C-alpha cells in the first residue's frame, strides 16, 4: 500500500548524527496522520554510517535504505531518494539536522491548502560563520536575478513535494543537477515557510566553499543564458573601446601631437584583449561541456543495494505513460 508520506534523507558520513536523526524522525512519524516511510540514501559513506543505517532498518522497517555504489554527490543522492519515494507527499531534508524535522507539520499544513511544492526559507543563518553567510546570501540573490525560473532567496532543498510535481521532476534526467531549480522549472504552485537554520548536530559540513561555488554555477548555467549574453556584451564593449582608441590615435596624429610609443600601452591592450577572449571562450566551453555530459546519456547513479523495500524499485525510473501527461496524469 502506498504510504501517505515519504521522507528522503541523503546521508554521507553522518555517523555522529544518525542516532539523533532516527530519534527525532521516529517521534515525528508517530504523530503524522498517515503511514510514512523514510528513505535514507547512503551516498558512498566511508565511516560507520552504512552499519548504523542497517541497524536503523532492522529496528524500524519504516526506515528504508538505498545504498549507492560510490559518492555521487548531494544532488544526485536526493534524486536517487526521490526516484524511490512512493508517498502522496515527499519531504526532502538533509541528514545533519540543520533542517528541523519539527517544521514538517507546518509544511504539511500548507500542502493541504493546495500548494504542490512547499519549501523552507532560511531567515536566520546565525549559526554559520559571517563570511559564509555573506557569500551564501549574495549567491542566492544572484541566482534569483539571473535564473529564468523563480528561485526565491533563502530557499534550499528542504521542502515538501506533491506526487504530481514529483512525477514531473522524475522525468528531468539532466546530468548536472540543481534540484531546487528543477522543481521551480516544473511551474507548480509553491509557497515558502520561514525557519531558522541551526548548526550541524555533529560532524563537519559536506558543503565547503568550493562545493557551494560549484552548486551556484550549476544553478546559473542550468537555468540562465545570462553568462552568454554577458560575454557578448563584454566583447562589444571591448570592440567599442578599441574603436574609440583608434579615433584618439588618428586625432593625435592629425594634430601633430607627438606621443612617445612605449611597451606599457601595447602590453596592457594585448593582455586585456587576450583576457576577454579567454573569458568568452571559457563561458562557451562550460556550456559545450554541459552538452557533452548530456549526450553521453549515462545513468545518474548506480544502486549497490536496497533494504526495506517490498519490491526493489528500478535504479532509474522508466518512462511512465501516466506521468507523460500535461500534469502527471489523472
N, C-alpha and C positions, 0 to 999 in steps of 0.2 A: 504494500500500500504506500502511495506517495506521501511523504511527510509534509506537514504544512510549512515548516521552516527548515532551511539548510544554512549551516554556518561554514564558511570557507576560511581557513586559517593557514597561511603559509608558514612553515617552520624551517629555520636554518640556524643550527647551533644555538638552541634555546633551552638547554638542559636546566639552567637555573630558573627559568620562568615556567616551565611546563607544569610542575605540581600546583602552583598558584593559578595558572590559567585553567587547569582542569577543575579546581575547586570552584572558581567563580563562574565558569560556564555551566557546571552541573547545577549550581544554585539557580542560575538563570533559566536553564531548560525546565526545571521543575516548576517554575512559575508561569511558563508560557501557556497559551490557550489551545495548544495543539501539539501533535507529535513533532519532534525535531531530530535532526542529525547534525553532527559536527564532522566536517571533512578536514582532517589535518594533513597538509601536503608537506612531506619531508623532502625538501629541496637539496638533497645530497649532503645532509649534515655530516660533519666529521667528528662530533663529540658524542655524548651518550643519548642524544635526542631520539635516535631510532629505537633504542632499547626502551626508553621511557614511553615512547608512543605505543609500542606493543603492549606495555603494561596497562596503559590507559584503555586501550581497546579491550583487553582481557577483563578489566573491571567493569566497563560500561560499554555495551555494544552500540550505543548511540554515537560513540566516537569511532569514526572510520578513518582508515589510513590509506593515503595514496603516496607511494614512495617512488620518486623519480630516480633515474639511473645515475644522475650526476647533478651538480648545481647548474640549473638553467637560468637562475635569476628570479627576482621577486615578482616581476610582472608575468613571467611565464608560469610560475608556481600558482599565482592567483588564477590564471587561465585554466590550468590543469584542474584545480578545485572546482571552478565554475562548470567545466565540462562534465564533472561527475555529480554535480548538485541536482537533486530531484525535487526540491521543495517548491511550493507555490510562491514563496518569497525566500530569497537568498541574501544572507548578510555576510559581507566581506569585512574582515578585520585582521589586523596584524597580531602576531603571537607574542609581542613584547609587552602587552597590556598598556601601551600608550593609548590605544583605542579602548575605552572603558566598556566592558560588556553591559554595565548597568544603564548605558544610554540606549540599548537596543529596544526596550519597550516604547520609548518615545519615537524611534524610527518606525516601529510597527504602527503606532497610532496615526502617523502621517500617511503611511501606506493605506490604512483603512479609509482615509479621507479621499482616496482616489489617485494619489501620486504613484507613478510606476517606478521612479527612482528617488530615493531619499538619502541624501548624503550628509555626513557630518562636516561642519565647518569649524575649523580651529580658530577660536577667537583669542586664545591666550596660549603662547608658547614659552611662558616664563621659565620653564624647566630647562630650556635649551640655552647654550651659550649665545651671547649677544651677537657675535659675528655671524653665527649660523642662522639666527632669527632674521637678521638683516638681509642676508643673501637669499634666504628662502622667501621672504616677503617680496623682494624685488623680482625673483624668478616667477612667483605666482602672478604678479601684476603684469610682467612682460608677456607671459603666456596668455593672460586674459585679453591683452590688447592685440597680440599678433595672430592668435589662433582663429581659424574660420568657424569654429564651434564655440558654444558658450562654456567656458571653463571658469567657474566662479573662484575668485581668490580665496585661499584657505581651505578649499575642498580637496581632501585626499582620497585614498582608496576605501576608507571606512564608509560603508554605505549599505543600504538595503535595495535589492533589485527584484522587481516583479517578474514572474515567469515569462510573460510576453516579451519584456525587454531583454531578459537573459537569452531567450531563444534567438532573438535577432543578433545579440552580441556574439553568440557561438558561431554564427555564420562568417564573422570577420576574422580571417586567419592570417593577417599580415604578420611578418616575422618580427619587425621592430615595433614592439607593442607599448602603447601608453594607455593603460586600461581605462583611466578616468576620461580620457579623450574619446575613446571608442564608445563608451556609454553615452557621452554627450552627443556624439555624432548620430546615434540612433534617433534622437529627437523626441523621446518620450517625456511625458510630464514629470518634472523634477522639482524638488524643494530642498532647502538646506536646513539643518538643525544645528544650532551653535553648541559648542562644547569646549571645555578647557583641556588641552592636551598636556598630560602629565609626563613625567620622566619614565624611562625604562624601569621595569621591576628588577631586572638583573641583567648582567652581561653588557656587551658593547653594541653600539649601533651598527646595523648592517648597511647603513646608507652614509658612508663618509662623503666628504665634499666632492670627490671625483665622481662617485656614482650619482650624486644629486645633479651634477652638471650634465652627465650623460642622460639622465632621465629628462631633464629640461630640454636638451637638444632633441631627444626623441619626440617630445611634445610639439616643439616648434616645427621640426622638419616634417613630422607626420600629419600636421593639421594646419599648415600655413605655407604659402608660397612667398611670403614676405622676404625671406633671405634672397631669393632670386630677384625680386623686384629691387631690393636694396643694392644688389650687385650691379644691376642695370643703371640705377641712379648714380652710383659711385663712378661707374665708367663714364657716364655722361658728364658729370661734374669735372672729372679729370680732363676730358676732351675739351670742355669749355675753358678750363683753366689754361690748358696748353695753347688754345687758340688765342686767348687774351694775352698770354705771354709773348706769342708771336707778333701780335699787333704792337705791343710795347717795344719789342726789339726793332720793328720796322720804323716806329715813330722816333726812337732814339737815333737810328741811322739817318733818317731824313733830316733830323735836327742837327746832325753832325756833332752829336754828343758822344765823345769817346768813352767807351766803357772797357775797362781792363778785363779781358777774359780770364777766368780762373777755374781751378779744379772744383771748388766747392759747389758752384751752381750746377755744373754738369753731374757731379756725383749725386747731389740731392735729388735732382729731377729724375735721373735714371733709376735711383733706388726707390723713389716714390712710385714711379710707374711700374717698376717690377713688383713692388709690394701689392699694388692694386691688381695686377694680373694674377698674382698668386692667390689673393683673396677670392677673386671671381672664379678662378679655376678650382679652388678648394670647395666653394659652395656648390658648384656644379658637380664636383666629384662626390660630395656627400649624397646628393640626390641620385646620381647614377649608381652609387654603391647600394642605395636602398632598392633600386630597381633590380640590381644583380641578386640581392638577397631574396627578393620575392620570386624571381623566375627560377631559382633553384628548387623551389617548392618542397623543401624539406619539412618533416613534421616539426611542430613547435617544441615538442618534448617527447621523451621516452619513459614509459612507466616500467619500473622494475617489478613492482608487485603492489597489490591492494589487499587490504584487510577490512572485514566487516560488511562488505557488500554481498547481498544475496546472489546477484549475478554480476560478474565483473563487467563494468561498463567499458566501451571501447576507449582506447587511449586518445583517439581523435574522433570527434563527433561526425557521424555520417550525415549527408545531406538528407534532411527530413522534409518530405513534401508538405507536412503540416506546418513546418517552420518557414517554408518558402513564400507564404502568402504575404500580403502587404503589412500585416501587423501580427504575424506569428500564428495565423490560423484561427479557427473559431473554437 
